[in-house]
Amino acid sequence: MDYEVSRKVWESQVPVQFTLQAGGPLGDPLPFYTMLPRFTYLALALPKALSSFNRRDSGDPILSEKVWLEVNGSPVKMYVPIGVIYDQANLLENDAILEISVKTTQPPETFQMVDPDMVKAMFMQTVKEADYLKTKSDITNSMMVDEMPQLWRSITNNNFDEYWTMVQKLMDPKDGKDFTHVPLRVYVKNQPFKQALITLKHPNGSLRTIGEAVSDVLQLSPSSEASTPTSESSASSGATTSSTSPNSEERRLISHGIDIPAHTPLIFASKNLSYPDNFVHIVIASN
């Protein structure tokens, strides 16, 4: 792992605007503006936004279990890191603000509210899934009881030093073995994320690039929606899809707000560009 690259990725933030659309008799309060780390989750940011709204509104308090969130006219997936949501909103060209509508109407069936405890549990499960893909769970099974919660605390406290201590154990196994598979999720507009079993190397031993890995995921991953990102919803090789994503010459690979060159070695992306959940999250955009 590269310390400086990992720290720069960790320090990356996005501008966010929460706008309450409750239709109260006195009108809705002013929007709440904030800068959020790319690695965090809406479930952790929403309480502060609601607290701001409740200070300005003389009506009934707005409770998290009574609202749902929308971006660009679509319900937000609360278990996806903020940075991925921002990249999906295609705001990179002009550093635009991510506008999140907080609504008090009946939520659509496709929205799932996730509170901090739920997102913590989902995060832990995703880290374990990533380690299973990489090492068949060798690392997480050997960890002390308090080590996995330390990784989550690094997110809630925005503590890079605590994160760095933990992520090195997960990314740089002491035995020096290659990862069995690379935890990679690919996001295509208006589709569920895609995932497949991807190895670091080709059968001839040459290193696989991130561009090749993304192409493989798009070919192998079935297009089936899953309510939560569990290991049961992961795709495996052998299935085909009629993906409408741009072809390899037209597509841009976005992660952490950066255009990732297609020739980047997959091992570099996995070790240095993964989110704290240990997955590389790639958003597909057109040139």
PLY file of the C-alpha trace (Angstrom):
ply
format ascii 1.0
element vertex 287
property float x
property float y
property float z
element edge 286
property int vertex1
property int vertex2
end_header
0.00 0.00 0.00
1.04 3.59 -0.68
0.63 5.74 2.45
0.43 9.08 0.63
-2.11 7.84 -1.94
-4.25 6.28 0.78
-4.18 9.47 2.86
-5.13 11.67 -0.10
-8.04 9.34 -0.89
-9.13 9.39 2.76
-9.08 13.20 2.93
-11.25 13.65 -0.17
-14.60 15.34 0.54
-17.72 16.30 -1.41
-20.10 19.28 -0.96
-23.62 18.25 0.03
-26.89 20.15 0.35
-29.80 18.63 2.30
-33.15 20.22 1.43
-36.25 19.42 3.49
-39.45 19.07 1.48
-42.08 18.70 4.20
-44.63 21.29 3.07
-45.16 22.74 6.56
-47.47 25.75 7.18
-44.48 28.07 7.64
-42.68 26.72 4.61
-39.60 24.54 4.62
-36.42 25.60 6.47
-33.31 26.74 4.66
-31.12 23.96 3.24
-28.37 22.42 5.34
-24.92 22.58 3.74
-21.93 20.46 4.70
-18.72 18.85 3.44
-18.68 15.08 3.87
-15.83 12.58 3.54
-16.27 10.35 0.51
-15.95 7.24 2.66
-18.85 8.02 5.00
-22.54 7.10 4.73
-25.77 9.11 4.63
-27.00 7.28 7.73
-24.22 8.99 9.68
-24.79 12.44 8.14
-28.59 12.60 8.18
-29.07 13.15 11.96
-27.05 16.38 11.85
-29.10 17.67 8.89
-32.38 16.84 10.66
-31.13 18.53 13.82
-30.54 21.69 11.80
-34.02 21.51 10.27
-35.62 20.95 13.67
-33.93 24.05 15.13
-35.42 26.23 12.39
-38.90 24.68 12.17
-41.50 25.43 14.85
-43.64 22.46 13.82
-43.38 18.79 14.79
-39.80 17.44 14.88
-38.58 15.69 11.75
-37.53 12.13 12.64
-35.18 9.99 10.55
-37.61 7.05 10.49
-40.26 9.35 8.98
-38.26 10.59 5.98
-36.78 9.26 2.77
-34.01 10.64 0.56
-33.84 11.39 -3.14
-31.09 12.46 -5.56
-31.84 13.52 -9.13
-35.37 12.18 -8.86
-34.35 8.71 -7.67
-34.39 7.17 -4.16
-30.94 7.02 -2.57
-29.31 3.73 -1.61
-28.28 4.46 1.98
-25.72 1.65 2.16
-23.58 3.11 -0.68
-20.66 5.39 0.33
-21.29 9.11 -0.19
-18.41 9.34 -2.68
-20.02 6.73 -4.93
-23.39 8.53 -4.76
-21.64 11.77 -5.78
-19.82 10.13 -8.68
-23.06 8.51 -9.86
-24.75 11.93 -9.91
-22.24 12.96 -12.61
-21.19 16.17 -10.83
-17.46 15.95 -11.45
-17.11 18.34 -14.38
-17.95 21.51 -12.48
-17.49 20.43 -8.84
-21.23 20.85 -8.33
-22.91 20.27 -5.00
-24.74 17.01 -4.32
-28.37 17.96 -3.69
-30.23 15.53 -1.44
-33.98 16.00 -1.02
-35.31 14.97 2.40
-38.98 14.06 1.97
-41.72 13.30 4.49
-44.19 11.75 2.06
-44.78 8.00 1.74
-41.47 6.49 0.54
-41.36 4.40 -2.65
-40.90 0.65 -2.32
-37.37 0.94 -3.73
-36.18 3.08 -0.79
-34.72 1.43 2.28
-34.02 3.57 5.34
-30.80 2.54 7.06
-29.95 3.85 10.53
-26.37 4.08 11.93
-26.58 0.67 13.62
-27.81 -0.98 10.43
-25.16 0.63 8.24
-22.50 -0.47 10.74
-23.71 -4.08 10.50
-23.82 -3.87 6.70
-20.33 -2.35 6.60
-18.93 -5.14 8.77
-20.56 -7.76 6.56
-19.11 -6.13 3.43
-15.60 -6.10 4.91
-15.96 -9.80 5.72
-17.22 -10.47 2.20
-14.22 -8.62 0.76
-11.82 -10.65 2.91
-13.51 -13.87 1.84
-12.92 -12.91 -1.79
-9.29 -11.99 -1.11
-8.12 -14.60 1.41
-11.04 -16.99 2.04
-11.54 -15.07 5.35
-8.08 -15.91 6.68
-7.48 -12.37 7.97
-10.85 -11.55 9.52
-11.00 -14.98 11.18
-7.65 -14.34 12.84
-8.50 -10.85 14.12
-9.05 -10.01 17.75
-12.64 -9.27 18.80
-12.04 -5.51 19.09
-10.18 -5.05 15.79
-13.11 -5.00 13.35
-15.00 -2.38 15.41
-11.83 -0.28 15.28
-12.19 -0.03 11.50
-15.74 1.27 11.88
-14.67 3.76 14.56
-12.10 5.17 12.17
-15.00 6.10 9.86
-17.29 7.58 12.50
-14.37 9.54 14.02
-12.70 10.41 10.68
-9.43 9.06 12.08
-6.99 8.13 9.32
-4.28 6.84 11.68
-6.71 4.35 13.22
-7.88 3.35 9.74
-4.31 2.94 8.44
-3.44 0.57 11.28
-6.36 -1.68 10.43
-6.39 -1.52 6.64
-2.76 -2.62 6.36
-3.71 -5.89 8.03
-6.53 -6.39 5.54
-4.59 -5.36 2.43
-1.07 -6.64 3.09
-1.27 -10.23 4.39
1.83 -11.33 6.28
2.11 -14.52 4.25
2.61 -12.44 1.08
0.08 -14.46 -0.93
-1.82 -12.89 -3.83
-5.49 -12.14 -3.36
-7.66 -15.01 -4.60
-10.15 -12.52 -6.07
-10.48 -8.74 -6.03
-13.49 -7.11 -4.32
-14.82 -4.88 -7.11
-18.22 -3.29 -7.66
-19.13 -1.54 -10.91
-21.93 1.00 -11.17
-23.78 1.62 -14.43
-26.46 4.33 -14.64
-29.96 3.18 -13.63
-28.79 -0.36 -12.85
-27.89 -2.28 -9.68
-24.18 -2.49 -8.98
-22.40 -5.36 -10.72
-19.96 -7.78 -9.18
-18.16 -10.93 -10.34
-15.26 -13.17 -9.37
-12.20 -11.38 -10.76
-8.60 -12.54 -10.31
-5.53 -10.30 -10.11
-3.78 -12.09 -12.95
-4.62 -13.61 -16.31
-4.12 -17.37 -16.75
-0.72 -16.64 -18.34
0.43 -14.82 -15.19
0.27 -11.25 -16.51
-1.35 -8.63 -14.27
-4.95 -7.75 -14.99
-5.72 -4.04 -15.43
-8.68 -2.19 -13.95
-10.05 -1.66 -17.46
-9.93 -5.39 -18.17
-11.49 -6.16 -14.79
-14.39 -3.77 -15.39
-15.00 -5.29 -18.83
-15.02 -8.77 -17.27
-17.51 -7.68 -14.58
-19.85 -6.18 -17.18
-19.73 -9.43 -19.18
-20.12 -11.82 -16.25
-22.48 -10.03 -13.87
-26.22 -10.69 -14.10
-28.53 -7.66 -14.04
-30.64 -8.51 -11.00
-31.61 -6.06 -8.27
-30.74 -6.81 -4.65
-32.19 -4.98 -1.68
-28.91 -5.02 0.24
-25.33 -5.70 -0.82
-24.75 -9.10 0.77
-22.55 -11.94 -0.36
-25.71 -13.76 -1.52
-26.27 -11.03 -4.13
-22.75 -11.26 -5.51
-22.44 -12.33 -9.11
-20.36 -15.25 -10.25
-18.85 -16.11 -13.58
-20.82 -17.89 -16.24
-23.77 -15.47 -16.59
-24.22 -12.98 -19.35
-25.89 -9.59 -19.38
-27.33 -7.19 -21.91
-25.63 -4.20 -20.28
-26.30 -0.79 -21.80
-23.03 0.67 -20.49
-20.65 2.45 -22.89
-18.19 0.26 -24.76
-14.60 0.07 -23.53
-13.39 2.82 -25.87
-16.09 5.28 -24.75
-16.33 4.58 -21.03
-14.64 6.51 -18.24
-13.79 4.74 -14.99
-14.48 7.00 -12.01
-13.47 6.32 -8.42
-13.08 8.89 -5.63
-13.86 11.57 -8.20
-10.82 10.56 -10.27
-10.65 9.31 -13.85
-8.81 6.02 -13.39
-6.67 5.10 -16.44
-7.84 1.78 -17.86
-4.26 0.47 -17.83
-3.93 0.87 -14.04
-2.93 -2.50 -12.52
-5.85 -4.03 -10.66
-3.64 -4.81 -7.67
-2.75 -1.10 -7.30
-6.43 -0.13 -7.42
-7.36 -2.78 -4.89
-4.69 -1.82 -2.37
-4.84 1.96 -2.74
-8.25 2.97 -4.12
-10.55 0.70 -2.14
-13.08 2.30 0.16
-12.87 1.37 3.87
-15.27 -1.52 3.14
-12.33 -2.98 1.16
-14.17 -2.88 -2.18
-13.04 -0.90 -5.21
-16.13 1.07 -6.32
-16.03 2.08 -10.02
-18.66 4.32 -11.59
-18.99 4.07 -15.37
-19.36 7.38 -17.24
-19.31 8.22 -20.94
-16.61 10.31 -22.61
0 1
1 2
2 3
3 4
4 5
5 6
6 7
7 8
8 9
9 10
10 11
11 12
12 13
13 14
14 15
15 16
16 17
17 18
18 19
19 20
20 21
21 22
22 23
23 24
24 25
25 26
26 27
27 28
28 29
29 30
30 31
31 32
32 33
33 34
34 35
35 36
36 37
37 38
38 39
39 40
40 41
41 42
42 43
43 44
44 45
45 46
46 47
47 48
48 49
49 50
50 51
51 52
52 53
53 54
54 55
55 56
56 57
57 58
58 59
59 60
60 61
61 62
62 63
63 64
64 65
65 66
66 67
67 68
68 69
69 70
70 71
71 72
72 73
73 74
74 75
75 76
76 77
77 78
78 79
79 80
80 81
81 82
82 83
83 84
84 85
85 86
86 87
87 88
88 89
89 90
90 91
91 92
92 93
93 94
94 95
95 96
96 97
97 98
98 99
99 100
100 101
101 102
102 103
103 104
104 105
105 106
106 107
107 108
108 109
109 110
110 111
111 112
112 113
113 114
114 115
115 116
116 117
117 118
118 119
119 120
120 121
121 122
122 123
123 124
124 125
125 126
126 127
127 128
128 129
129 130
130 131
131 132
132 133
133 134
134 135
135 136
136 137
137 138
138 139
139 140
140 141
141 142
142 143
143 144
144 145
145 146
146 147
147 148
148 149
149 150
150 151
151 152
152 153
153 154
154 155
155 156
156 157
157 158
158 159
159 160
160 161
161 162
162 163
163 164
164 165
165 166
166 167
167 168
168 169
169 170
170 171
171 172
172 173
173 174
174 175
175 176
176 177
177 178
178 179
179 180
180 181
181 182
182 183
183 184
184 185
185 186
186 187
187 188
188 189
189 190
190 191
191 192
192 193
193 194
194 195
195 196
196 197
197 198
198 199
199 200
200 201
201 202
202 203
203 204
204 205
205 206
206 207
207 208
208 209
209 210
210 211
211 212
212 213
213 214
214 215
215 216
216 217
217 218
218 219
219 220
220 221
221 222
222 223
223 224
224 225
225 226
226 227
227 228
228 229
229 230
230 231
231 232
232 233
233 234
234 235
235 236
236 237
237 238
238 239
239 240
240 241
241 242
242 243
243 244
244 245
245 246
246 247
247 248
248 249
249 250
250 251
251 252
252 253
253 254
254 255
255 256
256 257
257 258
258 259
259 260
260 261
261 262
262 263
263 264
264 265
265 266
266 267
267 268
268 269
269 270
270 271
271 272
272 273
273 274
274 275
275 276
276 277
277 278
278 279
279 280
280 281
281 282
282 283
283 284
284 285
285 286
